[in-house]
């Protein structure tokens, strides 16, 4: 069978929002095909299919806004809890 999954993660060395990077990755059969990084500010594709998906997501302002907001909503919140 085939395996598709997505992973959210936060990379940080302090709870200061400027020192936090939010990364959202999509994997297919254990290969990363697409990634959103708050440091880059857009989606990047790593396979032919991933590049097509990244181009689509980057053309949609709502996807970019959501990705950028996750840094504070997801990362900052969970870092403060932990």
Order of alpha helices (4+ residues) and beta strands (2+ residues): beta-beta-beta-beta-alpha-alpha-alpha
